[in-house]
Amino acid sequence: MDVWSQMLGNQVLVSAVTGWVVAQFLKTLIDCALNKSFNAERLVGSGGMPSSHSATVCGMTTATLLKYGTGSFEFAVAFVLSMVVMYDAIGVRRETGKQAKLLNSILMENPLKLNARCFRKS
């Protein structure tokens, strides 16, 4: 049996990758609907909702639970990894939100008297 057949037969791996693919696809659809344009970077890029990191570890953990059960070493490792990834994702989103509020506040006050050209994409 070759490597690809073994990988495709691995339910845990397939579930994790499927979670990532679905999250990236949904993220791209949502971005397309909101911005009325297709952005190919959203298919593979990080950031935004739904979280592809969280979807990946949730898929992995769920498949591990179904395959090995709650008392298994495999489930314990997958569960702890999932908790770390999702806790970190929440923290990153919280801090990003705080920085966005601060930046918006600074831009509204415009203490440096910046004009609109400074904010255009290059």
Secondary structure, DSSP 8 states (H G I E B T S, - for coil): --HHHHHHT-HHHHHHHHHHHHHHHHHHHHHHHHHSS--GGGGT---SSS-HHHHHHHHHHHHHHHHH-TTSHHHHHHHHHHHHHHHHHHHHHHHHHHHHHHHHHHHHH-TT---GGGGS--
